[in-house]
Amino acid sequence: MSEQEKKNPANSVFALSRPSRCFGCDTKLMVDDIVKLTSKNEDEKEVLCRKCAGLDALEILRSGNAQITRLAKKYSKQHFVILKWSELWKTYERQGLLVEADALNRAKQDAKK
């Protein structure tokens, strides 16, 4: 996890590395589903699905195109970094961003120019 995510975990969401259940609606969550973790206290975290966390309107932008990522992050009023636990490296790896659909479309149009 980068220094920025350590400082501000509120802007991070996670891709599951094992099945789980949503704390809000009890929906079964599968591997690679995007979830938001909320702190009940220091030791316990609650897993919320995208719908319960209020993130269902955001689009997933996978890693790979730096120009579109920069532009989408710039145009989006709210964005979240998607992180996934790597068993091999024993650390979180960045998988992409959750950004607003309008920002993603605008970024793709600007990248074509």
Secondary structure by P-SEA (a helix, b strand, c coil): cccccccccccccccccbbbbbccccccccccbbbbbbbccccbbbbbcccccccccbbbbccccaaaaaaaaaaccbbbbbbbbbccccbbbbccccccaaaaaaaaaaaac
